[in-house]
Amino acid sequence: MAVSIHDFSLKAIDGSKFNFADFKGKKILLVNVASFCGLTPQYTQLQEIYAQWGDKLTIVGVPANNFANQEPNSESEIQQFCSVKYEVSFPLTQKISVKGDDQHELYQFVTQKAKNGVLDSEVTWNFQKYIFDENGFLTHTFSPRTEPADEEILKALGVA
């Protein structure tokens, strides 16, 4: 059984291997993202945080099409959209399911206290935020509508 997020790997949006263990020693802000959501402009603040504090933390965007078909694009289309429209340079993974019967094992870990040891939660919409400490343990969750640069998120990331 996974003990921390560092036990997980996915495919990066470009198809290469993506290991959460590569971020040991940094806080991780995990966000399920979508290109056609009313909250998509949050990419701007996510990128600003990453640009300013990327030496202390990482942001991982996880594209998902679980809400109102707001991420129907292919990985290459998602990558191009994020790069061109928002100049995203933080890591993006390939698209996975963050809820439902086909929920990816990463999000089973993230949302189930029995697996993460901290809390049960539900991914309620795109841009839900989960924060993990330097050892890969879940510390906070924030609703999709909470802006990435909200003071509580910045405090939880240790940069406010």
Secondary structure as GFF3:
##gff-version 3
##sequence-region A 1 160
A	DSSP	three_ten_helix	5	7	.	.	.	ID=ss1
A	DSSP	beta_strand	9	11	.	.	.	ID=ss2
A	DSSP	beta_strand	17	19	.	.	.	ID=ss3
A	DSSP	three_ten_helix	20	23	.	.	.	ID=ss4
A	DSSP	beta_strand	27	33	.	.	.	ID=ss5
A	DSSP	alpha_helix	42	53	.	.	.	ID=ss6
A	DSSP	beta_strand	57	63	.	.	.	ID=ss7
A	DSSP	alpha_helix	75	86	.	.	.	ID=ss8
A	DSSP	alpha_helix	105	111	.	.	.	ID=ss9
A	DSSP	alpha_helix	113	116	.	.	.	ID=ss10
A	DSSP	beta_strand	129	132	.	.	.	ID=ss11
A	DSSP	beta_strand	138	142	.	.	.	ID=ss12
A	DSSP	alpha_helix	151	156	.	.	.	ID=ss13
###
